[in-house]
Amino acid sequence: MDVSEKHDPHASTLPGILGVIDTVVSRLESAMLAAGVLLMALNTVANVVGRFLLQHSLFFTEELNRILIILITFAGISYAARQGRHIRMSAIYDALPPGARKPLMVLIATTTAVAMFALCYFSIGYISKVANSGRVLPALQIPVFWIFLWVPVGFFMTALQYALTAIKNVVANDIYLSTQVLEGYDDDELEV
């Protein structure tokens, strides 16, 4: 295979600055998910090795894994939105003709983007309250609010994904579940 024929999994199909934003978010999601999963595995393996070989557990393993679970969860919601993999209640949507599905998909994506931006905003307010409390993690001794910083980042990236999906549906002829995923069912899925 020629190098020019390789597909970049982060490449966007959106034009101009929207494509740049989409690509940056895709790379950020991938980096956050990969780093989170790898660090969690490394931390857990190191703790098991320490417990069984050295007779001492790592004192910070549980707290670090809790931080990484939050990171993976909130980077994962954005990634799931990019892949068109969120749970959908689509009985009414599927019953509509394609001409009615497209505006409904734009409405769904726009409404979800607004909701995610709102959750981002509210999570920032929550983080500021936690920061003002002065609480710290017992083992790591870092402020508790630091572990929640991934929440607004994840909500913001998810909101961007849905906003870009709405734009993609406005500018494209086909109907898209995300900027990369066309509406429809895979061969192993059934439309009811």
N, CA and C of each residue as an Amber inpcrd file, in Angstrom:
protein
   576
   0.8410000  -1.1760000   0.0000000   0.0000000   0.0000000   0.0000000
   0.8870000   1.2400000   0.0000000   0.5830000   2.1730000  -0.8480000
   1.2950000   3.4330000  -0.9410000   0.9770000   4.2820000   0.2910000
   1.9530000   5.0470000   0.7710000   1.7620000   5.8930000   1.9460000
   0.6190000   6.8770000   1.7270000   0.4670000   7.3820000   0.5280000
  -0.6010000   8.3410000   0.2510000  -1.9760000   7.6910000   0.2940000
  -2.0560000   6.3590000   0.2120000  -3.3360000   5.6650000   0.2390000
  -3.7940000   5.3370000   1.6560000  -2.9310000   5.4850000   2.6400000
  -3.2950000   5.1790000   4.0200000  -4.3380000   6.1810000   4.5010000
  -5.2930000   5.6530000   5.2530000  -6.3610000   6.4860000   5.7850000
  -5.9780000   7.0010000   7.1680000  -6.0390000   8.3010000   7.3660000
  -5.7910000   8.8940000   8.6760000  -7.0920000   8.8060000   9.4730000
  -7.1150000   8.0650000  10.5840000  -8.3580000   7.9130000  11.3420000
  -8.8340000   9.2180000  11.9670000  -7.9640000  10.2150000  12.0160000
  -8.3380000  11.4990000  12.5940000  -8.7520000  12.5180000  11.5380000
  -8.6000000  12.1730000  10.2640000  -8.9290000  13.1190000   9.1980000
 -10.4140000  13.4410000   9.2200000 -10.7200000  14.6900000   9.0080000
 -12.1010000  15.1470000   9.0180000 -12.6130000  15.3310000   7.5950000
 -13.8990000  15.1510000   7.4440000 -14.5370000  15.4010000   6.1480000
 -15.1900000  16.7800000   6.1070000 -15.0580000  17.5200000   7.1950000
 -15.6350000  18.8640000   7.2320000 -14.6850000  19.8570000   6.5680000
 -15.2360000  20.9020000   5.9760000 -14.3880000  21.8800000   5.2950000
 -13.7740000  22.9020000   6.2470000 -12.6190000  23.4240000   5.8530000
 -11.9890000  24.5720000   6.5040000 -11.7050000  24.4120000   7.9810000
 -12.0010000  25.4780000   8.7310000 -11.7040000  25.5250000  10.1650000
 -12.4800000  24.4610000  10.9290000 -13.6740000  24.1000000  10.4520000
 -14.4510000  23.0510000  11.1070000 -13.7170000  21.7150000  11.0430000
 -13.0920000  21.4440000   9.9100000 -12.3040000  20.2260000   9.7640000
 -11.1020000  20.2160000  10.6870000 -10.4690000  21.3740000  10.8520000
  -9.3230000  21.4870000  11.7570000  -9.7720000  21.2200000  13.2010000
 -10.8880000  21.8230000  13.6030000 -11.4200000  21.6120000  14.9540000
 -11.7540000  20.1350000  15.1570000 -12.4130000  19.5420000  14.1760000
 -12.7970000  18.1300000  14.2460000 -11.5710000  17.2380000  14.3810000
 -10.5340000  17.5180000  13.6340000  -9.3000000  16.7260000  13.6820000
  -8.5980000  16.8830000  15.0300000  -8.5230000  18.1090000  15.5330000
  -7.8790000  18.3500000  16.8330000  -8.6300000  17.6220000  17.9400000
  -9.9520000  17.7090000  17.9360000 -10.7500000  17.0210000  18.9550000
 -10.5530000  15.5130000  18.8550000 -10.5020000  14.9880000  17.6470000
 -10.2980000  13.5510000  17.4510000  -8.9570000  13.1040000  18.0220000
  -7.9270000  13.8600000  17.7490000  -6.5930000  13.5050000  18.2630000
  -6.5450000  13.6080000  19.7850000  -7.1920000  14.6270000  20.3330000
  -7.2310000  14.8100000  21.7770000  -7.9830000  13.6590000  22.4520000
  -9.1320000  13.2780000  21.8860000  -9.8940000  12.1410000  22.4150000
  -9.0390000  10.8820000  22.4330000  -8.4080000  10.6010000  21.3240000
  -7.5870000   9.3900000  21.2200000  -6.4480000   9.3980000  22.2230000
  -5.7800000  10.5270000  22.3600000  -4.6610000  10.6220000  23.2950000
  -5.1350000  10.4490000  24.7320000  -6.2510000  11.0780000  25.0830000
  -6.7760000  10.9680000  26.4380000  -7.1900000   9.5330000  26.7460000
  -7.8890000   8.9000000  25.8280000  -8.3330000   7.5220000  26.0530000
  -7.1550000   6.5570000  26.1360000  -6.2200000   6.6760000  25.2120000
  -5.0650000   5.7760000  25.2140000  -4.2320000   5.9590000  26.4780000
  -3.9450000   7.2010000  26.8320000  -3.1470000   7.4640000  28.0310000
  -3.8650000   6.9750000  29.2780000  -5.1650000   7.2310000  29.3630000
  -5.9300000   6.8050000  30.5320000  -5.9360000   5.2990000  30.7120000
  -6.2150000   4.5720000  29.6370000  -6.2630000   3.1140000  29.7180000
  -4.8850000   2.5330000  30.0220000  -3.8600000   3.0310000  29.3490000
  -2.5100000   2.5250000  29.5800000  -2.0240000   2.8200000  31.0070000
  -2.2650000   4.0380000  31.4790000  -1.8480000   4.3760000  32.8410000
  -2.5970000   3.5500000  33.8770000  -3.8970000   3.3160000  33.6420000
  -4.6710000   2.5090000  34.5760000  -4.1420000   1.0750000  34.6140000
  -3.8420000   0.5220000  33.4500000  -3.2990000  -0.8440000  33.3970000
  -1.9450000  -0.9050000  34.0910000  -1.0780000   0.0390000  33.7990000
   0.2530000   0.0780000  34.4070000   0.1550000   0.2260000  35.9240000
  -0.7010000   1.1120000  36.3790000  -0.8910000   1.3410000  37.8080000
  -1.4090000   0.0760000  38.5030000  -2.3690000  -0.5790000  37.8900000
  -2.9460000  -1.7920000  38.4780000  -1.9290000  -2.9350000  38.5040000
  -1.2190000  -3.1250000  37.4080000  -0.1950000  -4.1810000  37.3590000
   0.9060000  -3.8990000  38.3830000   1.3380000  -2.6490000  38.4720000
   2.3770000  -2.3020000  39.4470000   1.9000000  -2.5790000  40.8670000
   0.6340000  -2.3080000  41.1500000   0.0930000  -2.5720000  42.4730000
   0.0520000  -4.0680000  42.7720000  -0.3630000  -4.8710000  41.7950000
  -0.4040000  -6.3230000  41.9750000   0.9990000  -6.8820000  42.1880000
   1.9450000  -6.4270000  41.3860000   3.3280000  -6.8760000  41.5350000
   3.8600000  -6.4840000  42.9160000   3.5980000  -5.2540000  43.3210000
   4.0480000  -4.8030000  44.6320000   3.4210000  -5.6030000  45.7610000
   2.1450000  -5.9060000  45.6360000   1.4490000  -6.6360000  46.6880000
   1.9580000  -8.0700000  46.8130000   2.1510000  -8.7400000  45.6940000
   2.5220000 -10.1510000  45.7560000   4.0270000 -10.4000000  45.8360000
   4.8260000  -9.5470000  45.2380000   6.2750000  -9.7640000  45.2850000
   6.9480000  -9.0330000  46.4370000   6.4860000  -7.8410000  46.7210000
   7.1220000  -7.0200000  47.7480000   6.3170000  -6.9460000  49.0510000
   5.1280000  -7.5590000  49.0510000   4.2410000  -7.5810000  50.2230000
   3.7330000  -6.1870000  50.6200000   3.7620000  -5.2450000  49.6690000
   3.2520000  -3.9020000  49.9390000   2.4880000  -3.3920000  48.7180000
   1.2660000  -2.9560000  48.9590000   0.4910000  -2.3410000  47.8880000
   0.9250000  -0.8980000  47.7070000   0.6740000  -0.3720000  46.5300000
   0.9080000   1.0580000  46.3040000  -0.2280000   1.8220000  46.9850000
   0.1020000   2.7680000  47.8100000  -0.9070000   3.4630000  48.6160000
  -1.8370000   4.3570000  47.7900000  -1.4360000   4.7020000  46.5880000
  -2.2020000   5.6580000  45.7900000  -2.9800000   5.0090000  44.6460000
  -2.9200000   3.6930000  44.5000000  -3.5100000   3.0210000  43.3440000
  -4.9940000   3.3160000  43.1830000  -5.7540000   3.1940000  44.2680000
  -7.2020000   3.3990000  44.1730000  -7.5330000   4.8280000  43.7380000
  -6.8650000   5.7920000  44.3010000  -7.1350000   7.1900000  43.9500000
  -6.7280000   7.4850000  42.5090000  -5.5860000   6.9950000  42.0920000
  -5.1420000   7.2280000  40.7190000  -6.1020000   6.5810000  39.7330000
  -6.5460000   5.3600000  40.0100000  -7.5080000   4.7050000  39.1150000
  -8.8370000   5.4450000  39.0810000  -9.2590000   6.0320000  40.2000000
 -10.4940000   6.8230000  40.2170000 -10.3500000   8.0370000  39.2940000
  -9.1950000   8.6850000  39.3520000  -8.9280000   9.8310000  38.4680000
  -8.9660000   9.3780000  37.0050000  -8.3440000   8.2560000  36.7180000
  -8.2750000   7.7590000  35.3390000  -9.6370000   7.2940000  34.8330000
 -10.4820000   6.7550000  35.7160000 -11.8340000   6.3650000  35.3120000
 -12.6310000   7.5960000  34.8980000 -12.4810000   8.6750000  35.6390000
 -13.1710000   9.9170000  35.2730000 -12.6710000  10.4110000  33.9190000
 -11.3610000  10.3900000  33.7260000 -10.7810000  10.7980000  32.4450000
 -11.3190000   9.9420000  31.3030000 -11.2840000   8.6270000  31.4570000
 -11.7290000   7.7140000  30.3960000 -13.2180000   7.8900000  30.1160000
 -14.0060000   8.0440000  31.1570000 -15.4500000   8.2070000  30.9850000
 -15.7770000   9.4530000  30.1790000 -15.1930000  10.5680000  30.5480000
 -15.5760000  11.8230000  29.8990000 -14.8770000  12.0470000  28.5610000
 -13.7340000  11.4300000  28.3430000 -13.1670000  11.4280000  26.9940000
 -13.9470000  10.4360000  26.1370000 -14.4440000   9.3770000  26.7780000
 -15.1880000   8.3440000  26.0660000 -16.5360000   8.8070000  25.5390000
 -17.2010000   9.7300000  26.2480000 -18.4910000  10.1920000  25.7230000
 -18.2930000  10.9800000  24.4360000 -17.2240000  11.7150000  24.3550000
 -16.9160000  12.4420000  23.1260000 -16.5570000  11.4700000  22.0080000
 -15.7490000  10.4690000  22.3400000 -15.3590000   9.4620000  21.3490000
 -16.5860000   8.7020000  20.8420000 -17.4860000   8.3430000  21.7480000
 -18.7110000   7.6380000  21.3430000 -19.5690000   8.5120000  20.4240000
 -19.6220000   9.8030000  20.7110000 -20.3690000  10.7180000  19.8440000
 -19.7280000  10.7780000  18.4570000 -18.4070000  10.7950000  18.3950000
 -17.6920000  10.8320000  17.1090000 -17.9850000   9.5730000  16.2960000
 -18.0840000   8.4310000  16.9700000 -18.2970000   7.1580000  16.2880000
 -19.7770000   6.8580000  16.0610000 -20.6660000   7.7450000  16.5070000
 -22.1030000   7.5200000  16.3540000 -22.5740000   6.3200000  17.1610000
 -21.9880000   6.1070000  18.3400000 -22.2450000   4.9030000  19.1290000
 -23.0630000   5.1370000  20.3990000 -23.6400000   6.3100000  20.5600000
 -24.4910000   6.5210000  21.7260000 -25.8140000   5.8010000  21.5360000
 -26.4380000   5.4420000  22.6340000 -27.7490000   4.7950000  22.5810000
 -28.7370000   5.7760000  21.9720000 -29.5230000   5.2570000  21.0340000
 -30.5310000   6.0990000  20.3880000 -31.8970000   5.4550000  20.5510000
 -32.8970000   6.2520000  20.8720000 -34.2810000   5.8020000  20.8600000
 -34.8260000   6.2320000  19.5090000 -34.8140000   5.3120000  18.5570000
 -35.0310000   5.7130000  17.1720000 -36.3010000   5.1710000  16.5340000
 -37.2600000   4.6770000  17.3070000 -38.4630000   4.0940000  16.7100000
 -39.2160000   5.1210000  15.8660000 -39.4310000   6.2860000  16.4060000
 -40.1460000   7.3320000  15.6520000 -39.2780000   7.8290000  14.5080000
 -37.9990000   8.0500000  14.7980000 -37.0600000   8.5280000  13.7800000
 -37.0100000   7.5620000  12.5930000 -36.8980000   6.2640000  12.8800000
 -36.8110000   5.2610000  11.8110000 -38.0960000   5.1710000  10.9830000
 -39.2110000   5.5240000  11.5780000 -40.4960000   5.4470000  10.8710000
 -40.6980000   6.6280000   9.9220000 -39.8970000   7.6670000  10.0760000
 -40.0430000   8.8600000   9.2350000 -39.3900000   8.6560000   7.8770000
 -39.8870000   9.3450000   6.8550000 -39.2240000   9.2990000   5.5530000
 -37.9070000  10.0880000   5.6170000 -36.9560000   9.7810000   4.7210000
 -35.6540000  10.4710000   4.7570000 -35.7510000  11.9950000   4.7580000
 -36.7290000  12.5470000   4.0700000 -36.8760000  14.0040000   4.0270000
 -37.1770000  14.6040000   5.3890000 -37.8300000  13.8440000   6.2520000
 -38.1410000  14.3230000   7.6030000 -37.0390000  13.9540000   8.5960000
 -36.2670000  12.9150000   8.2760000 -35.2000000  12.4790000   9.1810000
 -34.0810000  13.5220000   9.2790000 -33.7310000  14.1230000   8.1590000
 -32.5970000  15.0530000   8.1430000 -32.8260000  16.2420000   9.0830000
 -33.9610000  16.9620000   8.9790000 -34.1530000  18.0780000   9.9210000
 -34.2510000  17.6060000  11.3770000 -34.8100000  16.4100000  11.5800000
 -34.8810000  15.8820000  12.9350000 -33.4720000  15.5800000  13.4630000
 -32.6030000  15.0480000  12.6290000 -31.2290000  14.7690000  13.0460000
 -30.5020000  16.0680000  13.3860000 -30.7170000  17.1230000  12.6070000
 -30.1140000  18.4250000  12.9100000 -30.6290000  18.9220000  14.2590000
 -31.9340000  18.7780000  14.4960000 -32.5220000  19.2060000  15.7680000
 -31.9620000  18.3880000  16.9360000 -31.8680000  17.0870000  16.7570000
 -31.3350000  16.2140000  17.8150000 -29.8880000  16.5760000  18.1260000
 -29.0690000  16.7180000  17.1020000 -27.6540000  17.0370000  17.3110000
 -27.4830000  18.4150000  17.9480000 -28.2660000  19.3790000  17.5060000
 -28.1810000  20.7350000  18.0570000 -28.6250000  20.7600000  19.5130000
 -29.7370000  20.1030000  19.8120000 -30.2460000  20.0540000  21.1890000
 -29.2440000  19.3630000  22.1010000 -28.6570000  18.2700000  21.6330000
 -27.6710000  17.5530000  22.4350000 -26.4290000  18.4140000  22.6460000
 -26.0060000  19.1380000  21.6250000 -24.8440000  20.0330000  21.7690000
 -25.1230000  21.0950000  22.8280000 -26.3080000  21.6910000  22.7840000
 -26.6670000  22.7130000  23.7710000 -26.6830000  22.1070000  25.1770000
 -27.2480000  20.9060000  25.3070000 -27.2810000  20.2400000  26.6150000
 -25.8640000  19.9610000  27.1190000 -24.9750000  19.5160000  26.2320000
 -23.5980000  19.2290000  26.6410000 -22.8560000  20.5090000  27.0260000
 -23.0800000  21.6030000  26.2790000 -22.4720000  22.8830000  26.6560000
 -22.9940000  23.3300000  28.0220000 -24.2950000  23.1240000  28.2830000
 -24.8710000  23.4810000  29.5850000 -24.2490000  22.6410000  30.6970000
 -24.1060000  21.3330000  30.4680000 -23.4760000  20.4720000  31.4640000
 -22.0200000  20.8750000  31.7040000 -21.3460000  21.3050000  30.6620000
 -19.9740000  21.8080000  30.8010000 -19.9620000  23.0230000  31.7280000
 -20.8730000  23.9400000  31.4780000 -20.9790000  25.1580000  32.2890000
 -21.2680000  24.8190000  33.7500000 -22.2650000  23.9560000  33.9770000
 -22.6380000  23.6000000  35.3460000 -21.5230000  22.8210000  36.0520000
 -20.7910000  22.0100000  35.3040000 -19.6970000  21.2560000  35.9250000
 -18.5670000  22.1890000  36.3620000 -18.3580000  23.2580000  35.6250000
 -17.3490000  24.2490000  36.0270000 -17.7690000  24.9080000  37.3400000
 -19.0640000  25.2030000  37.4730000 -19.5670000  25.7600000  38.7360000
 -19.3690000  24.7950000  39.8970000 -19.6260000  23.5160000  39.6480000
 -19.4220000  22.5080000  40.6900000 -17.9480000  22.4160000  41.0770000
 -17.0850000  22.4230000  40.0790000 -15.6430000  22.3400000  40.3540000
 -15.1870000  23.5290000  41.1920000 -15.7150000  24.7120000  40.9150000
 -15.3060000  25.8810000  41.7090000 -15.7680000  25.7400000  43.1620000
 -16.9420000  25.1290000  43.3870000 -17.3960000  24.8880000  44.7650000
 -16.4860000  23.8820000  45.4680000 -16.1040000  22.8300000  44.7540000
 -15.2080000  21.8220000  45.3350000 -13.8430000  22.4520000  45.6200000
 -13.3800000  23.3010000  44.7150000 -12.0810000  23.9660000  44.9220000
 -12.1210000  24.8530000  46.1650000 -13.2430000  25.5430000  46.3620000
 -13.3690000  26.4170000  47.5360000 -13.4540000  25.6360000  48.8410000
 -13.8330000  24.3600000  48.7590000 -13.9380000  23.5480000  49.9800000
 -12.5650000  23.1950000  50.5390000 -11.5410000  23.1900000  49.6740000
 -10.1850000  22.8900000  50.1230000  -9.9060000  21.4130000  50.3510000
 -10.8120000  20.5450000  49.9460000 -10.6120000  19.1100000  50.1450000
  -9.4330000  18.6050000  49.3120000  -8.7140000  17.6280000  49.8740000
  -7.6050000  16.9890000  49.1650000  -7.7810000  15.4780000  49.2300000
  -7.1940000  14.7960000  48.2590000  -7.2170000  13.3340000  48.2610000
  -6.3170000  12.8360000  49.3840000  -6.7710000  11.8590000  50.1560000
  -5.9840000  11.4180000  51.3140000  -4.6040000  10.8630000  50.9640000
  -4.5020000  10.0510000  49.9500000  -3.2180000   9.4210000  49.6350000
  -2.3150000  10.3230000  48.7970000  -2.8510000  10.8740000  47.7400000
  -2.0370000  11.6790000  46.8230000  -1.8460000  13.1190000  47.2900000
  -2.7130000  13.5760000  48.1930000  -2.6440000  14.9350000  48.7320000
  -2.7460000  16.0110000  47.6470000  -3.5140000  15.7310000  46.6130000
  -3.7790000  16.7640000  45.6070000  -5.2110000  17.2420000  45.8070000
  -5.4920000  18.4820000  45.4640000  -6.8460000  18.9940000  45.6300000
  -7.8620000  18.1510000  44.8410000  -8.9970000  17.8670000  45.4810000
 -10.0260000  17.0140000  44.8800000 -10.5380000  17.6020000  43.5680000
 -10.6190000  18.9260000  43.4680000 -11.1850000  19.5190000  42.2580000
 -10.3640000  19.1760000  41.0110000  -9.0790000  18.8570000  41.1710000
  -8.2550000  18.5170000  40.0120000  -8.7650000  17.2690000  39.2970000
  -9.3150000  16.3210000  40.0550000  -9.7740000  15.0840000  39.4150000
 -11.0380000  15.3140000  38.6000000 -11.7580000  16.3970000  38.9000000
 -12.9890000  16.6800000  38.1700000 -12.7790000  17.5740000  36.9480000
 -11.5660000  18.0230000  36.7040000 -11.3120000  18.9080000  35.5660000
 -11.6020000  18.2250000  34.2260000 -11.5510000  16.8880000  34.1980000
 -11.8430000  16.1600000  32.9550000 -13.3250000  16.2480000  32.5880000
 -14.1800000  16.4950000  33.5600000 -15.6190000  16.5030000  33.3120000
 -16.0150000  17.6160000  32.3370000 -15.6830000  18.8850000  32.6100000
 -16.0620000  19.9080000  31.6310000 -15.3350000  19.7480000  30.2940000
 -14.1020000  19.2370000  30.3290000 -13.3830000  19.0010000  29.0730000
 -14.1420000  17.9720000  28.2310000 -14.5650000  16.8810000  28.8580000
 -15.3200000  15.8460000  28.1420000 -16.6560000  16.3630000  27.6280000
 -17.3820000  17.1090000  28.4700000 -18.6590000  17.6730000  28.0290000
 -18.4600000  18.6540000  26.8760000 -17.4060000  19.4630000  26.9650000
 -17.1440000  20.4380000  25.9030000 -16.8140000  19.7400000  24.5860000
 -15.9540000  18.7190000  24.6540000 -15.5950000  17.9950000  23.4240000
 -16.8080000  17.2620000  22.8440000 -17.6780000  16.7330000  23.7120000
 -18.8970000  16.0750000  23.2410000 -19.8290000  17.0930000  22.5990000
 -19.9480000  18.2520000  23.2110000 -20.7850000  19.3110000  22.6360000
 -20.2670000  19.7110000  21.2610000 -18.9340000  19.8230000  21.1310000
 -18.3570000  20.1370000  19.8200000 -18.6980000  19.0520000  18.8010000
 -18.6210000  17.7900000  19.2250000 -18.9470000  16.6900000  18.3050000
 -20.3730000  16.8110000  17.7940000 -21.3100000  17.0640000  18.6950000
 -22.7110000  17.1710000  18.2750000 -22.9590000  18.4320000  17.4510000
 -22.2930000  19.5260000  17.7890000 -22.4420000  20.7490000  16.9880000
 -21.9020000  20.5170000  15.5810000 -20.7500000  19.8660000  15.4880000
 -20.1800000  19.5570000  14.1690000 -21.0770000  18.5770000  13.3960000
 -21.7200000  17.6630000  14.1060000 -22.6530000  16.7360000  13.4470000
 -23.8470000  17.4910000  12.8830000 -24.3520000  18.4440000  13.6370000
 -25.4720000  19.2560000  13.1400000 -25.0550000  20.0150000  11.8790000
 -23.8650000  20.6130000  11.9190000 -23.3590000  21.3550000  10.7540000
 -23.1640000  20.4190000   9.5690000 -22.5920000  19.2370000   9.8300000
 -22.3760000  18.2540000   8.7640000 -23.7010000  17.8920000   8.0970000
 -24.7470000  17.7290000   8.8820000 -26.0580000  17.3950000   8.3240000
 -26.6820000  18.5470000   7.5560000 -26.3190000  19.7650000   7.9050000
 -26.8320000  20.9260000   7.1690000 -26.1430000  21.0460000   5.8100000
 -24.8200000  20.7940000   5.7760000 -24.0630000  21.0120000   4.5440000
 -23.9810000  19.7920000   3.6350000 -24.2290000  18.5960000   4.1660000
 -24.0920000  17.3670000   3.3620000 -25.4420000  16.9210000   2.8070000
 -25.3930000  16.1330000   1.7430000 -26.6160000  15.5880000   1.1590000
 -27.1660000  14.4150000   1.9630000 -26.2700000  13.6060000   2.5290000
 -26.6910000  12.4380000   3.2980000 -27.0080000  12.8260000   4.7350000
 -27.5160000  11.8460000   5.4900000 -27.8080000  12.0490000   6.9020000
 -26.7020000  11.3640000   7.7060000 -26.1330000  12.1030000   8.6710000
 -25.0020000  11.6150000   9.4560000 -25.3680000  11.5170000  10.9360000
 -24.9450000  10.4080000  11.5710000 -25.0730000  10.2440000  13.0200000
 -23.9620000  10.9950000  13.7360000 -22.8450000  11.1470000  13.0680000
 -21.7090000  11.9310000  13.5490000 -21.0080000  12.4680000  12.3060000
 -19.9390000  13.1920000  12.4870000 -19.2640000  13.7590000  11.3180000
 -18.6840000  12.6790000  10.4210000 -18.4850000  11.4690000  10.9550000
 -17.8630000  10.3880000  10.1880000 -18.8070000   9.2340000   9.8570000
 -19.9590000   9.1560000  10.5330000 -20.8100000   7.9690000  10.4390000
 -22.1420000   8.3100000   9.7810000 -22.3820000   7.6510000   8.6360000
 -23.6570000   7.8030000   7.9420000 -24.7600000   7.0910000   8.7110000
 -25.9630000   7.6430000   8.6240000 -27.1250000   7.0080000   9.2250000
 -27.3680000   5.6630000   8.5470000 -27.8720000   4.7200000   9.2900000
 -28.1950000   3.4080000   8.7450000 -27.8420000   2.3340000   9.7260000
 -28.0640000   1.1190000   9.3220000 -27.7840000  -0.0190000  10.1690000
 -26.7100000  -0.8740000   9.5470000 -25.8380000  -1.4530000  10.4050000
 -24.8260000  -2.3780000   9.9290000 -25.5170000  -3.6630000   9.5080000
 -24.7800000  -4.5310000   8.8550000 -25.3410000  -5.7990000   8.3980000
 -25.8550000  -6.6630000   9.5460000 -25.2520000  -6.5300000  10.7240000
 -25.6750000  -7.3590000  11.8530000 -26.7340000  -6.6940000  12.7170000
 -27.2170000  -5.5090000  12.3210000 -28.2680000  -4.8170000  13.0550000
 -29.5590000  -4.8760000  12.2610000 -30.6490000  -4.8120000  12.9740000
 -31.9560000  -4.8370000  12.3290000 -32.6960000  -3.5480000  12.5860000
 -33.4050000  -3.0780000  11.5830000 -34.2880000  -1.9430000  11.7650000
 -35.6410000  -2.5050000  12.1290000 -36.1850000  -2.0930000  13.2680000
 -37.4690000  -2.6200000  13.7450000 -38.5730000  -1.7030000  13.3190000
